[in-house]
Amino acid sequence: MKKVGYDPLTSFEPVCYLVSSPGVIVVNSASPYRTLKDLLDAARARPGALTLASVGPATAQHIGFERLRRAANVDMTYVPYSGGAPAINALLGGHVTAVFAEYAPLAAHIRAGTLRALVTTSRTRIEPLPDLPTVAESGYDDYEVDLWWSLFAPAKTPPQTVAQLASWFTAAMKAPDVKAKLAAQGFSAVGMCGADFAALLRKQYDDYGRVIRTADIKAQ
């Protein structure tokens, strides 16, 4: 029997992009690198010697690493870990050069001064670290990698049902108590629904797909 696959853009109805978690690239506080430029310049000077770890492979962070590596034309080695915590522990132990992870699990280490944040991968600066530049501000204008959670319905769900769900979740994401609870955990309420979310999904599907094919990224 022929195996029938699915197209994520047609097998589900996009309802809402609910919550984003900014990505941050960090180094050990003992590292000599204080900016993204420092890190990339060192990578150019020592091709293949510097390492960047994240949860992976085939994750948004892995794809984000490949996008940055190619945009900056540097040779860094990607080191996948089974979770964000093991990657962070490896950085604290001096086993890798840098880590690309969500802000939330990094926050306590950044506040304590054991890790140094170099850059956020979000399009805009993040509220908890207003002085931290974005990758785009650091010379890579079209770069943006956010980690996000969203709501989908099965394909062919009636439009009125999708609209009702979108209305409920849009209201929830605007509620001050919800926004405050999310912010306390390092997340941002978004509440992008309908056609805008569908357009974003299509763009990321195309952008990430090109990186996956070019870098030959495969899930394990």
Sequence and secondary structure as in RCSB ss.txt:
>XXXX:A:sequence
MKKVGYDPLTSFEPVCYLVSSPGVIVVNSASPYRTLKDLLDAARARPGALTLASVGPATAQHIGFERLRRAANVD
MTYVPYSGGAPAINALLGGHVTAVFAEYAPLAAHIRAGTLRALVTTSRTRIEPLPDLPTVAESGYDDYEVDLWWS
LFAPAKTPPQTVAQLASWFTAAMKAPDVKAKLAAQGFSAVGMCGADFAALLRKQYDDYGRVIRTADIKAQ
>XXXX:A:secstr
       TTTSEEEEEEEEEEEEEEEEETT S  SHHHHHHHHHHSTTT EEEEE SSSHHHHHHHHHHHHHT  
 EEEEESSHHHHHHHHHTTSSSEEEEEHHHHHHHHHHTSEEEEEE SSS BTTBTT  BTGGGT TT   EEEEE
EEEETT  HHHHHHHHHHHHHHHH HHHHHHHHHTT EEEEEEHHHHHHHHHHHHHHHHHHHHHHT    
